[in-house]
Amino acid sequence: MTDTNFSVTENAAKRIAFLASKEARPVMMRVAVLGGGCSGFQYNFSFEDQRNDDDLVIERNGASVLVDSTSLELLKGSELDYVEEMVGASFQVKNPNATSSCGCGNSFSV
């Protein structure tokens, strides 16, 4: 898959590369959308060492991010960012398709 409807900010790429470097084996971050959460869908972040045939692979600044084709439908035009705030630091998805989201930002509806 080469259609990049999903982007990764420089901050997110740096943080992913840092976290991946702490793993015992080479890993890529998977961004997935799962059913559930308080708004209908929720974002899921995990590290994996294998990619699937239907994965979009985004590489930036030494980091690799995987998005499966089903999740990509809900993430079109979205951006993965890493935000450091006084209350903590986290990966955040800026999703233009979300019509509403919960207070924590981990759950959304379309």
HELIX and SHEET records of a PDB file:
HELIX    1   1 GLU A   10  SER A   21  1                                  12    
HELIX    2   2 SER A   69  LEU A   75  1                                   7    
SHEET    1   A 3 PHE A   6  VAL A   8  0                                        
SHEET    2   A 3 SER A  78  GLU A  85  1                                        
SHEET    3   A 3 GLY A  88  LYS A  94 -1                                        
SHEET    1   B 6 LEU A  56  ARG A  60  0                                        
SHEET    2   B 6 ALA A  63  VAL A  67 -1                                        
SHEET    3   B 6 MET A  28  GLY A  35  1                                        
SHEET    4   B 6 PHE A  41  GLU A  48 -1                                        
SHEET    5   B 6 SER A 107  SER A 109 -1                                        
SHEET    6   B 6 SER A 100  SER A 101 -1                                        
END                                                                             
